[in-house]
């Protein structure tokens, strides 16, 4: 089968499309024909070596497709069934083996591309707005990179729960998308702190969702109300260096958390409950999942360049069925 493999870590140029043997499902695993594989920032961290991998490795972790064959003990999944997953190493390929514990049935009314686009970034937006901070009617949230994959979904889910979003984006075109997703105000990054204060009568926002990291962290703390929550969930501009905890004191008894999706989907029940909400909102037309770009496997390099070059909006998908 065709797959996108890396033999060494580095820039997007290390992504190579190659023929590799078909994987075989072991006990508790399911072989799936991939219809769409999600492209995520974490794939770029793995490609570049920020998160170590055993090499050579087929990249990718997320996708949706049809069950080909269930291994021993995974008979709950039937051939032909449409399924999706957020974490199956080797998903940038025509076929992938997924642990049954990771596999989620896709309900009627949700197609494979939408399901692939909703898993990793949608589950992230879900836990950020419901569990990391329990967004309620009237909550003020500052969402950075709001036209990105997580950003658009997070803006929509905060809005769905009655929260109010002040968003940041780098361009006016991206600002339009954030507004369409429900953001009440959209500013450039350097205007976020001042606008957060103005909109809240000088108090500051209840929560900041910051995936940009190095470039935005300091200003994000300044935008919070006393006892507000700083959610640092990514580092698209680079990782935040160690910082002085006394700043939480002077900022007004602030809280900081650095969450990961794995710790918010620790049990199968939790994974399925979050997916039920997500797929339910999508099927009911309440959550629009924007696919901003699709690429054949052979163009995986271009997908990574576009993502890291800030040229994309919404979700990027690789389509193994397309040349
Ligand atoms: P995005 O679609 O959000 O792409 C990144 C965006 O970040 C860009 O489009 C750009 O938007 C903005 N950005 C700001 N500064 C930079 C910079 N210096 N270089 C590149 N981009 C920059 O990606 P994803 O939705 O896939 O991921 C967003 C972040 O969320 C990533 O950091 C990722 O690691 C993190 N994440 C964390 C998870 C968790 O559970 N902790 C799970 C999933 C994702 P603009 O042009 O508007 O500035």
Boltz pocket constraint, residues with backbone or C-beta under 6 A from the ligand:
constraints:
  - pocket:
      binder: B
      contacts: [[A, 39], [A, 40], [A, 41], [A, 42], [A, 120], [A, 121], [A, 124], [A, 145], [A, 146], [A, 147], [A, 148], [A, 149], [A, 150], [A, 151], [A, 168], [A, 169], [A, 170], [A, 171], [A, 174], [A, 211], [A, 212], [A, 215], [A, 232], [A, 233], [A, 234], [A, 235], [A, 236], [A, 237], [A, 238], [A, 259], [A, 260], [A, 261], [A, 262], [A, 307], [A, 308], [A, 309], [A, 310], [A, 311], [A, 312], [A, 313], [A, 314]]
      max_distance: 6.0
